[in-house]
Amino acid sequence: MDKSLKKWAVRGAVGLVILVLFLWLNPFVIVSAGERGVVMNWGAVSSKIMLEGLNFRLPIMQSIQKMDVQIQKENVKASACSKDLQELKTEIALNFHLQADRVNSLYQTIGMSYKERIIDPAIQEAVKAVTAKYTAEEVVTRRAQVRDDIRGLLDVRLKREFIIVDELSITNFDFSSSFNRAIEDKVTAEQQALQAKNILEKVKFEAEQRISQAKGEAEAIRIQVESISKQGGESYVQMKAIEKWDGKLPMQMIPNATVPFLELRSAEQQ
């Protein structure tokens, strides 16, 4: 074989080996959208953070840990006691994201198990601390304030670990069966009291109507009596009798009885 051909064959073989070795060492790292790459030199976390896209690393020396910096969701069930010592159970839905420019610090101090080691215990602690300030009834009636208080505590607690709270929701409150029965009894009593009050108001209104009607009738009688007195009393009564007389005289006369209206007419003729 020609020496020049041998030379090219050797170069080709060396190049192929280098290419295979290069690909095997995998010096390129692709960081996907919504991720950051924590760079470690010989296993030690460095200050460098890889951004989205194609990145180069030093083979063997550098390794990369990808971390999700998009909004994530964590559901946690928590148990606590209210101010009036009522046991309650609740479920918290937390939306959060990792602080993109500090993922290296988060990974160095906590690692990838930040949900189990930091978020879940922080939620449990915050729920217990806040609900202890409210009675069981206030936990329900002031739900928005309770939620804001829990979120406020979590904001401070998680920000120290480079975790940012985006939103917090209380998806459920559950009390003991005895407390639930007490609430139902209270609602029933309030409804019955309201119904009794409405009935009382109705009776009172009807009584006031009857009183007003009686006052009106009494006033009418008073006016009528005054009118009779002014018109001579007896003459007024005779006038009312004449208005009701049908014009017929009695068929039989009783001795010494007065014939109706004759005496009145005689008096008028005199």
WODA-V349200 format. One record per residue. N is the residue number from 1. RES is the residue in one letter. PHI is phi in whole degrees, -180 to 180 (* if undefined). Layout:
# WODA-V349200
N:RES:PHI / N:RES:PHI
This chain:
# WODA-V349200
1:M:* / 2:D:-60 / 3:K:-60 / 4:S:-65 / 5:L:-67 / 6:K:-59 / 7:K:-62 / 8:W:-68 / 9:A:-66 / 10:V:-64 / 11:R:-61 / 12:G:-64 / 13:A:-65 / 14:V:-64 / 15:G:-62 / 16:L:-65 / 17:V:-63 / 18:I:-62 / 19:L:-64 / 20:V:-63 / 21:L:-63 / 22:F:-62 / 23:L:-68 / 24:W:-67 / 25:L:-72 / 26:N:51 / 27:P:-80 / 28:F:-102 / 29:V:-129 / 30:I:-103 / 31:V:-97 / 32:S:-74 / 33:A:-62 / 34:G:82 / 35:E:-127 / 36:R:-133 / 37:G:-108 / 38:V:-86 / 39:V:-92 / 40:M:-123 / 41:N:-101 / 42:W:53 / 43:G:90 / 44:A:-94 / 45:V:-67 / 46:S:-101 / 47:S:-82 / 48:K:-83 / 49:I:-126 / 50:M:-79 / 51:L:-91 / 52:E:-64 / 53:G:114 / 54:L:-86 / 55:N:-129 / 56:F:-109 / 57:R:-127 / 58:L:-83 / 59:P:-55 / 60:I:70 / 61:M:-73 / 62:Q:-109 / 63:S:-126 / 64:I:-123 / 65:Q:-114 / 66:K:-82 / 67:M:-132 / 68:D:-80 / 69:V:-111 / 70:Q:-78 / 71:I:-67 / 72:Q:-118 / 73:K:-125 / 74:E:-133 / 75:N:-103 / 76:V:-133 / 77:K:-95 / 78:A:-131 / 79:S:-119 / 80:A:-158 / 81:C:-124 / 82:S:-81 / 83:K:-62 / 84:D:-93 / 85:L:63 / 86:Q:-92 / 87:E:-75 / 88:L:-138 / 89:K:-123 / 90:T:-141 / 91:E:-126 / 92:I:-110 / 93:A:-110 / 94:L:-114 / 95:N:-101 / 96:F:-150 / 97:H:-146 / 98:L:-82 / 99:Q:-69 / 100:A:-59 / 101:D:-86 / 102:R:-130 / 103:V:-64 / 104:N:-66 / 105:S:-67 / 106:L:-62 / 107:Y:-67 / 108:Q:-68 / 109:T:-91 / 110:I:-120 / 111:G:91 / 112:M:-87 / 113:S:-94 / 114:Y:-68 / 115:K:-65 / 116:E:-71 / 117:R:-90 / 118:I:-121 / 119:I:-67 / 120:D:-60 / 121:P:-63 / 122:A:-65 / 123:I:-65 / 124:Q:-58 / 125:E:-65 / 126:A:-66 / 127:V:-62 / 128:K:-63 / 129:A:-67 / 130:V:-79 / 131:T:-65 / 132:A:-67 / 133:K:-92 / 134:Y:-123 / 135:T:-73 / 136:A:-60 / 137:E:-67 / 138:E:-68 / 139:V:-58 / 140:V:-82 / 141:T:-74 / 142:R:-115 / 143:R:-59 / 144:A:-63 / 145:Q:-67 / 146:V:-60 / 147:R:-61 / 148:D:-64 / 149:D:-66 / 150:I:-63 / 151:R:-63 / 152:G:-60 / 153:L:-66 / 154:L:-67 / 155:D:-54 / 156:V:-68 / 157:R:-66 / 158:L:-80 / 159:K:-63 / 160:R:-64 / 161:E:-104 / 162:F:66 / 163:I:-118 / 164:I:-104 / 165:V:-82 / 166:D:-98 / 167:E:-158 / 168:L:-136 / 169:S:-132 / 170:I:-98 / 171:T:-87 / 172:N:-164 / 173:F:-124 / 174:D:-137 / 175:F:-105 / 176:S:-66 / 177:S:-62 / 178:S:-66 / 179:F:-69 / 180:N:-61 / 181:R:-65 / 182:A:-63 / 183:I:-65 / 184:E:-62 / 185:D:-64 / 186:K:-66 / 187:V:-62 / 188:T:-62 / 189:A:-63 / 190:E:-65 / 191:Q:-66 / 192:Q:-66 / 193:A:-64 / 194:L:-65 / 195:Q:-64 / 196:A:-63 / 197:K:-65 / 198:N:-64 / 199:I:-65 / 200:L:-62 / 201:E:-63 / 202:K:-65 / 203:V:-62 / 204:K:-62 / 205:F:-64 / 206:E:-64 / 207:A:-64 / 208:E:-63 / 209:Q:-64 / 210:R:-65 / 211:I:-64 / 212:S:-63 / 213:Q:-65 / 214:A:-64 / 215:K:-62 / 216:G:-65 / 217:E:-66 / 218:A:-61 / 219:E:-65 / 220:A:-64 / 221:I:-64 / 222:R:-60 / 223:I:-65 / 224:Q:-66 / 225:V:-62 / 226:E:-62 / 227:S:-66 / 228:I:-62 / 229:S:-62 / 230:K:-68 / 231:Q:-93 / 232:G:95 / 233:G:67 / 234:E:-64 / 235:S:-61 / 236:Y:-67 / 237:V:-64 / 238:Q:-61 / 239:M:-64 / 240:K:-66 / 241:A:-68 / 242:I:-60 / 243:E:-62 / 244:K:-94 / 245:W:-73 / 246:D:-90 / 247:G:89 / 248:K:-105 / 249:L:-84 / 250:P:-64 / 251:M:-74 / 252:Q:-127 / 253:M:-110 / 254:I:-93 / 255:P:-51 / 256:N:66 / 257:A:-82 / 258:T:-87 / 259:V:-74 / 260:P:-54 / 261:F:70 / 262:L:-67 / 263:E:-66 / 264:L:-65 / 265:R:-68 / 266:S:-61 / 267:A:-65 / 268:E:-70 / 269:Q:-69 / 270:Q:-69
